[in-house]
Amino acid sequence: MNLSIIVPVYNCEKYIEKCLKSILVQNIREFEIIIINDGSTDQSLSIVEKYEKKYDNIVVIDKANEGQGIARNIGLKYAKGKYIGFVDADDYIDMSMFERMLFAAIEYDMNIVTCGYYNVDERYNIINKNYSVTKSISSEEAIINAIYGNSNFGACNKLFKKSFLEHNNIHFLEGIYYEDIYMVIEALSNTNKIYNIEECLYYYVKHSGSTTSYKTLKHAKDFIYQFEISLKYIKEKYQDTNKYLIKLYEHINCMIILRFFYNENTIFEIWIKKIEMAFKERNIFLFGASNLGIELYEKINAGKIKQNIVAFCDNDINKHGKYIKDVPIINPLNIKNYDLREPIIVISSVYFSQICEQLHQLGLAENIFTLSYSDIKPYIKDEVK
């Protein structure tokens, strides 16, 4: 058997039938669907048992509620397929998703195949889409794609070769939320045989009951825990080869952690405080000459480092050559024309990831201002916002 699809279920009576129907129409000759009912208290179990009776390739495992990590690991234990896929019970997939992923995995002998994904609301309206336009990617490229948001650190838009997971002893964290992040990082870090399908084939349904919608203290602590071990792993793996990857991963996750506890205005103030404390003697470029950039300039200007702001940078050519508060707006390509010692580039734009990539391509990745875990540790609280 080529494919096993693992579906953990917990109180998803509203969504599970759409999920299963989207899997059952996959045009694959032989595959199994392993459903792990994780102690559901609604009608989920009776629904999946109805499907088990109707379809020979569905297996239902009923167990007490212990969390999605344990449920997925049980699925891995029972899976007979050469390749493993995951679908969450409240999501659904394109009718060709696993057919195309399986073809790529076998045809090109890949350990992991990824695809793009849609975020959709409860009425299945598309909120946004995320995908990468590169087909064959390295370990580092795959991780950076996930950091940028072109992919993610979830297991569901990926296909894994089972023997690869077993050989590297890769499994899910147990007893916590966000159990798949470390698993995916570990998997991506252990192979360069990764193929990416340049289309969105997975549909994440955003609703009030999904993990990403909750902000309890348990969610915050679990996210911080997986971040700490993931960051440690990434530093050990890439310290000598890709410090930019480490820096970006640390910053993006620090921002996520802060959002468990603070609103955007407070996080903005934390940024300002970090800049004032760390860069009193450094020259600063503000990347983004729109309202956010102007607000950041005014906050800094009210502090102690007014003289250090060299210029605004912006990709809008209509702004080049103009001024904001006597500070010039320049083309980002011209940053290197300034003969300055170790300038800092502060990104004052909602397009943080895209600008990071742009600066990386310009050879300025080391100059990007980012938050480190040590910067935000004093701000972690015992209650979420």
Protein Blocks (a to p, Z undefined) as FASTA:
>chain_A
ZZdcddddehilkmmmmmmmmmmmpccfbdcdddddehiablmlmmmmmmmmmpmkbccd
ddddebjklmmmmmmmmpmbfbdcdddfkbccdfklmmmmmmmmmmnopabdcddddddd
fkopafbdcddfbfbdcfklmmmmmmnopaccbfklcccdfklmmmnopacdehiahklm
mmmmmmmmmccbdcddfbdfbdcdddfkbmklpccfklmmmmmmmmmmmmmmmmmmmmmm
ommlmmmmmmmmmmmmmmmmmcfklmmmmmmmmmmmmmmmbccddehjbfklmmmmmmmm
mmmmlmmpmbdcdfblklgopaeehiacddfklmmmpccehiaddddbfklmmmmmmmmm
nopmmmpccddfklmmmmpcfbdZZ
